Amino acid sequence: MNGKVQPVNAEARISFQRVPEPTLGVARSTERSSALREGAQMNVSGYTDSDIKLFKAVLDASMTESMACGAAIPLDLMTMRLFKAAREGERDPQRLVEAVLGLH
């Protein structure tokens, strides 16, 4: 080669197929932006030690499940969803995981 850029052969082009995104917890950018704005003002005080232990277990389970399904949910969005559900009084671990994953 003489150092010049060679034209791409039209027959050598690679065909890409659009792979469907995982549906589990796929966050729209508007949802994440909204959650981040809310998080800047979110009050996380008033929880007991057992609440905090539950929340950690829920986040661990949620991260494991989202990674197993191939969904990339940002930790900050998971946390916002967790505290929103907790603020509404939810303490059932399975329901909290579902809320964190955006399943309800």
HELIX and SHEET records of a PDB file:
HELIX    1   1 ALA A   10  ALA A   12  5                                   3    
HELIX    2   2 SER A   29  ALA A   40  1                                  12    
HELIX    3   3 ASP A   49  CYS A   69  1                                  21    
HELIX    4   4 LEU A   75  ARG A   87  1                                  13    
HELIX    5   5 PRO A   93  VAL A  100  1                                   8    
END                                                                             
